[in-house]
Amino acid sequence: QVQLVESGGGLVQAGGSLRLSCAASGSIFRINNMGWYRQAPGKQRELVATITGGGDTNYSDSVKGRSTISRDNAKNTVYLQMNSLQPEDTAVYYCNAEVLVTILRKYNCWGQGTQVTVSS
């Protein structure tokens, strides 16, 4: 089994910053795309940012310009640096990874989420 564990969430004031981490562990042959998603109360889960195995990044308009997604392939870890946080960023942030446990078997895995709360 593959496990994704997010960390780095917490309570911050508006204008503050957080660095989220997500580490994958278990039976892993390779990880392709990784990404961050978030879900606010009463809303659909939405894309925040993604990064391909080759390092290409994509951001939602809501975080573009103030967030940076990165990865450390040696550690099977993806990061999300978020700056200038606003109350509307409050959500549970989930890590996603496309994990190859063998060269032919791929799973789309999710972490349990980490809470980000931004106070005004």
N, C-alpha and C positions, 0 to 999 in steps of 0.2 A: 504494500500500500504506500501511497504517496501522501505526505502531509505538508500543507502550507500553513505557516504560522506568521501572522502579522503582528507588528509591534510598532510603538512610537506614537500611538494616538494619545489623546488627553484633552484637557481643558486649557484653552488659551484665550487671550483677549483679542479683540478685533485688531488687525494689523500685525499680529504675531505670526510665527512660523512653526512648522512641524516637519519632521523628517520621518516618514513611514518606511518600515522595512518589512519585507516578506521573504522568508527563507523556506525553500523547498527541501524536503528530506525524504529518504526512503529509497525504493528501488527505482533509480533514475538512470536511463541511458543518455538522454539529452532533453533539454528544454528548448522549445522553439519560442513562440510568442509568449510574452508576459504582459500583464496589465493591471491597472487599478480601476475599480468601479466603486460607486458609492450609492447608498440608498438612504434617503431622508424619510422620516416618518410620514406615512401616507402617500409616498411617491414611488415610482418605479425605479429600479436599479438602473443607473446610468453610467456610461463610460466616462472615465476621467482621463486616462492616458494609457497608451500601449507602447510597447517596444518590441521589435522583432529580434530574432536571433542575430541578425546582422547589425543591429543597433539603430535601425530606423525608428523614429518616434512619431507619435500622433497624439494630439491633445484635443480635448473638448474646448469649445469656445469659452466656456465659463472659467477655465483655469489657464488657458493659453497666455503666456507672457509672465506668469507668476509661479509656474510650477515646472519642475524638471523631473523626468523619469529617467532612471539609469539602471544598469544591471551589472552584476559581478558574476560572470559565468562560472568562475572557479568556486564560488560559494553558493551557487544556485540561488542567488538572492536578487530581488528587484527592489528599488527604492523609489520613493516619491517625496521630493522636496517641495513643500508648499509654503509660499510666502504671501504676505498681505492677506491673511485669512479674514474672512468675513462671516457673519452669522449664517448666511446662506450656504456656507461650506459645511455646516453641521450635518453630519451623517455618519453612518457606519461605513467604513471603507473596507472593501474586500479585494483581496489579491486573487488573480487568476493566472493560471499557467497551463500551457499546452505541453504536457509531459509525455515523452516517449519512454515507456518502461522497457520496451524492446525496439528494435529497428522497425518493426511492423505493428506495434501496438501503442496507440496514443490515447491519452485521456485528457479531458479538459477539467482541470481541478480548481477548486475554490478553497480559500481559507475561511476561517470562522468570523473574520472581521475584527476591526479595531475601531473604537468609537472616537470620533473627533467632534468636540464641542467648542464652538467659538462664541464667546460672550461679547455683547456690545458695550 
